[in-house]
Each structure stands twice: as C-alpha cells, then as structure tokens.
C-alpha cells in the first residue's frame, strides 16, 4: 500500500513541511478549494511512492519532480471538475482563504508558521474567479509560469503541448487576468470602501449602500445545496441592496464581523461563535462590482 503524505506526520522535517506548503499553495490556485488541493497533494505523494526505489534515487530533484506531477494531477482534476460542477447545486465559488491562516491537512489549524499558505493576490477570490473562466491548460500554464516561475518547456511536458503553444496559453491567460485587474483599486482604498459598505449594511442605510455599489454589480452565493443560498446570481444595485438587507433582516441572530482574506477586508457571519458565512468584495473605480458570499460549510473549514 502506498505510503501516506509524509507531511501528515507531526514530526516531519522542516523541508518536507515547506514543500507541502508549496504544493498546497500550487494546488489551491489550480483547483480553488482546500479539499481538492489536499487530494491532489496526496495523489502526488502516492505517485512518488509508487516508483521503485531505484527510480526515486535516479531523480536529481525530487521536489521539482513532485511539482510537475502535482501540475499533471491538477490538470486531470480540472477536466473532471467541470463535469462535476454542472451537477453542483446553485453557484460554484472558489474557497475563500483567511488572512493569517495556518493550514495543514484537511483545513486543520496549525500553529506552525511553516504550514502557512502564502496569502497574496493569486489566492484571492477575485483572481480565482477569473482563473475559473480559463481552460484547464490555460490555468495550469498561468499558475505554473506566472506564479511559480516554472519554465515553459517543463510546463509543455505537463500539458502535452509544445513550449511555444504553452507560451501562447500563458499569454492568453495573462490577458484575462489583466482585464480583470483593470481599474482595480489599491488595498487601502478597497478596505475603505469595504468598511463603508459594512457600516451602511448594518445600519440599513439603503441610500448609502446603493451609492457604494456599481450599477452593474453582481452578487453570487455558494451554499452547495447544503444550506440556503441564492441559486442564481443577483444583478443590479437595487436588487443586490434588497437581497442584502432582506438577508440581514431574516437572520438577526447572526453576528457580522470584519475579517481579512486575500481579497482584503471582508466580513464573516457567526452563530454561537461558529463561522457560517464569508463575504468577499470585488471593487473597481471605488465602487463594489462583485460580492461573493460563501455559506457552503465544506468551504468554511479554514475559518
């Protein structure tokens, strides 16, 4: 039977834990959820231990080998994920990652800073949503090259294309990301708008809330069929305001608290100290263009 991921051992050496952090960071950017990232990393180690000992000894850079294998595993999972998401109940959103989180396996909280998932724009909901619009090959090429600096020839082996074709994939992906970033605001401005949004929502100030929203704003919520959530996107400032204020009015027992994620300042709802939802905001030109509400319990384990 293949050996388990050695990083699951509490006594694993620092270099193994550091590599696990790298692989988890790679896979969550590729796949969008911690559970899928965990599965991909586990499969990567399974494939490593399936090699004969002489085969492992012949590999000059085992960590680089496992990075390439993780990329292949993610590429396979991305293909099957599209079919699974056609059966998903309601909207599918990537898992929001909390700032300052220290994650080891299966969303477990760890005090060890070596387990920390690197939090930057490349794990923000805003970017992960853009990555979801890409083909699997584009997504793999962008993440491996632009985030993890893997050379095009190595990525070509993973996706089964020529290096020139992979370069084109990365260019197309980069263009989509650039379009998504256009007119984006600084983190400081983002947090100012988010804070004003929270004050207006808690105070039920319809006029102030509407003024903070872009006229074409879209709200999406992910309950995964496990809890109540809007099955379809809510479009337009007036509709979004009514939806939000109605949600708060129906759930007065919930506490709403500020919390930071890779997107910047956002909000969580808690009931009896347990996080029941996470709200992330997309802001351009000083107005809120996107609201992403995660209430699927399976995607809140790290919160």
N, C-alpha and C positions, 0 to 999 in steps of 0.2 A: 504493500500500500504506500502511495507517495507520501513523503513527509509533509507536515503542515508548514505554513509560513513560519519561518524561524523567528520572525519579529513578534509573534504571539507569545513567545517565551519572555516572561518579565525580566529574566537575566540576560537577554540578548545584548551583545556588544553595541557600543555607540554607532559604529559604522553601519551595522545592519539596520538599526533603527533609523538612521539618517537616510539610508537607501529606501527604506519603506516609506518614509515621509515623501521622498522624491516620487516614488511610484504612485502613491495615493494622490499626490498633487497632480501628476500627469493624468491619471485615470479619471479623476473627478472633473477635470477640464474637458476631457473627451466625452464622458458619459452623462454628467450632470447630476448624479446622485451618489451619496456616500456608499449606499448598499451595492450599487453596480461597480463602483470603484474598488470596494473591498473584494468583490467576486473576481474582478479582473486581476488584482494583485495576487490573490490566492491561486488563480489558474496559472499565472506567470511562474510562481514558485513550484507548482505541480509539474509544469513542463521542464523546469530546471532539474528536478529530482528524477524525472523520467529518463534523463540522459544517463548513459553509462558513466561510471567514474572516470574512465579514460577520456570520454568526450568532454566532461566538465574540466578536466585538467588541461585539455588542449585549447580551451577558450582563454585567450590572453586577458580579456577584460570582461569578467562575469557581469559586472554592474551594467555595462553598455549592452551586453547580450540581453539581459533581463529588461532593459528599457525598450529595446527593439521588439522583444516578444510581447511586452505589455501593449505596445502600439498595435501589433497584429491582433491581439486578443480584443482590444477596444474596437478595432475596425470590424471584426466579426460581430461583436455585440451591437455596434451601431446599426448594422444591417438588420439584425433581428429586432432591435428596439423599435424601429419604425413600424413593423407589423404589430408589435405588442401595443403600441400607443394608439393604433387605430381602434383597439378594443377598450382603451382607457376611458373611464367614466369622467366626462367633463374635460376641462382644460388640463394639459400636462405642462408643468413648470419645472425647471431645474431646482434642485435643493438649495435653499439659501444657506450660506456659510457664515456663522457668527464671528465677529472680530474677537481676537484673543482666545479663540478656541484651541484646545489641546486635544487632538483626536488620535486615538489609537484604533483598535479594531472595532467594527460594528457600532460606531458612534460612541464608544466608551470615552468618558472624560479621563484624561491622564494629566498628572502634574508635571510630567517630564517634558521640558521645552523641546527636546529632540523630536517629539511627536507632533509638534505644531505644524499645521498646514499653512503654507505661505499665503498670506492674505494680500492680494493686490487686485488690480482691475481684472486680471484674467480668471478670477473665480467669482466675479460679480454676477448677479442675476442678469444685469443689463447685457453683459457680453455673452454669457451662456445662452441667453435667448437668441442672440444673433448667430451663435455657433449652431443652434438647433436648425436654423434655416439653410445650413450648408449641406452639401452631400457628405457622406461619411469620409470619402477620400479628401475632400477639401478641409474638413475639420481636422483630420489626422495630420495633414500636411502643415496646416497653420499652427496647431499646438506644438507639434514636434519641432518645427523650424523656428517659428517666431517667439515661442515661449521657452522652449528647451534647447534651442540652438543646435539641433541635430542637422548634419549636412544633408543636402538633397540626395546624394547617391544612397545613403543609408535609408532614407525615407522611401526612396524608389523601391528598394527591396521589400519593404513592408507592404506597400500598396500595390505592388506589381505593375508599376509604370516606369517609364524612362525618367532619368533625372530632369530632363527638360520639361516633360509633362508634369512632374511634381512641382517644378518651379512655377508653372502656369497655374496649377491648383492653388498654391500658396498665394500667388498674386491676386487671383480671383477672390480668395477668402479675405485677404488683407483689404481689398477694395470694399467688401461688405462691412468689415469692421470699421473702416474709415467713415463709411456712410452713416453707420450707427453712432459714431462719435461726433459727427459734425454738429456744431452748435451746442455741444455739451458744456456744462459749467464746471467751475473749479469745485473741489471737495468742500471748501469753506462755504461757497455760495449754495451748493447742494444742501448742506446741513442747515443753513439759514432758512431756506425755503421749506425744508422738511419740518423744521421746528415751528415755523409759522403755520404750516398745514396741521400739525398736531394740535396747536392751540385753537385753531378755528374749528376743527372737528370736535374736540372735547367741549368747546363752548357752544356748539350747534350754530355757529355763525355762518349761515348759508351764503351771504354776500362775500365775506372774506374767503371762504372756501372756494367758491366759484372763481374768484379773481386769481387764485393761485393755480388753477387748472388751465391747461391749454384747451382751446375749444374742441380739438380732435382727440382729447385724452381717451385712453383705453384702460379699463380695469379687467384683470384676469385673476381668477382664484382657482386653486387646486385643492380639491378635497379627496380626489382619488376614489370616490364612491364610498369612502369610509365615514365621512362627516358631511354635513350640509355645506354646499358651496354653489356659486353661480355656475351653471353648466355651460354657459356661453359668455363670451366677452361682453362687457358693458361699455358702450361707446358714447362719447359726448359728455361735456362738462355737466349739463343739467342732470343727465341720467346717473352719472357717477356720484354726484353730490347726494341725490335722493337715495341711491343704494347705500352709501356710506352712513348717512345719518339714520336711515332705517335700520341698518345693521347694529349701530350703537344703541338705538332705542330698544331693540329687541333683546339685547344682551347686556343689560345694565349691571349684571353681576360680575362682568369681566373687568379686570384692571388693564389699562393701556399704559405701557411704559416705553420710554425711549431705549433703543438698543442699537448698537453699531454692527454693521456687517461689511462685507467687501464693497457694497454699494455706497457706504457712508451711513449717515443717520437714518434709522428706520424705526419701526415700532413692533412690539410684541404684545399680544394679549395673554393674560394669565388668569387661571381659575384655581383658587386654593394653592397658589404657588407653582402651578404647573403651566408651562407654556402651551397655549392652544392655537396660536397663530402668529405668523410673522408677516409684516407688511414692508415691502421694499419699494422704493420710488425711483423712477427714471425722470430726470429733469433736463430740459434744454431751454436755452434762452431765458432762464429764470422762471419757467413755468413747468408744471408737472405734466409730462406726456404719457407716462405709464405708471400704473400701480399693479404690483404683483402681490397677491395675498396667498400665502401658503398655510393651509389648515390640515393637510394630509398628515396624520400622526407619524406615518412611516418616514416622512421627510423632516421631522422636527426633533429627532433623537439627539442631535448635537446641541440643541438649545436648552 
